Amino acid sequence: MARRRSFADLSYALVIGAIALVAVLIIVTPVIVVLMTSFTENRTLKFPPTGFSLQWYAQLFDPVASRPIQRAASNSVEIACFSTLLGVVLATGASLGLSRSRSRLARAADSFFMSPLVLPGITYGLAALVYFSLLGFSPSLNLIVAGHLIVTMPFILRTTTASLTQLDPALLDSSASLGASWPYTLRRVTLPLIAPGIAAGAFLAFMASIDNVPVSLFLSNARTEVLPMRMWGMMESTLDVRVAAVSGVLIAAAFLLMLVMEWTVGLTRRMRD
């Protein structure tokens, strides 16, 4: 019996390990291919690359040759910053109001706030376009910020709520018993303790906004073009190698930011909680 159980455990571990390895290869292989392609000497996207050159990265940072790309990148960063900032304010407030309540209304509100993660992005983008058009708004950066806010705020809400559930209520009671007002307790006790959770959610929201395509597809125009849409157009028209260079910069930036967040706030643990 012991041998059978041991063999079953070993088989289970091998199967799970093989599945995990395949999943890692599926995720990592495209990243490696893109990075290798970005250093090619060819003038079009082609794998395997021939030679080694940094010319595409040099052109990418050239303010004249790559002005449309840099303008789109600037729009993307601006939208991500504003949507993340607004998301932090709104999601933190919502989390503070919902975390301590066990009523059905609170649970329904929590599900409502998290619903954008379930809704297909294309469906939401089209619905947002129709809604804003009925209100008489034309495509602009402000509309894209509003659209991104809806789909990124759940990330901040989830990590902030997880931090609040781990907060010892005795700390808040002690602050109140010592005569501290609710705003003072919020500023000096609650927010400092849940700040890592807020920061982890803000990081996830920022990255989701930078990479968002469905909402930007419907709410942007030629003057408010964002980086993913610019890269998409370059892929469709000329297979420009600068697309791979942009991808390399984004991969490196995301990796560095992830390391910083992991070192400062424990991003993996916050996501797991």
Secondary structure, 3 states (H helix, E strand, C coil): CHHHHHHHHHHHHHHHHHHHHHHHHHHHHHHHHHHHHCCCCCCCCCCCCCCCCCHHHHHHCCCCCCHHHHHHHHHHHHHHHHHHHHHHHHHHHHHHHHCCCCCHHHHHHHHHHHHHHCCCHHHHHHHHHHHHHHCCCCCCHHHHHHHHHHHHHHHHHHHHHHHHHCCCHHHHHHHHHCCCCHHHHHHHHHHHHHHHHHHHHHHHHHHHHHCCCHHHHHHCCCCCCCHHHHHHHHHHHCCCCHHHHHHHHHHHHHHHHHHHHHHHHCHHHHHHC
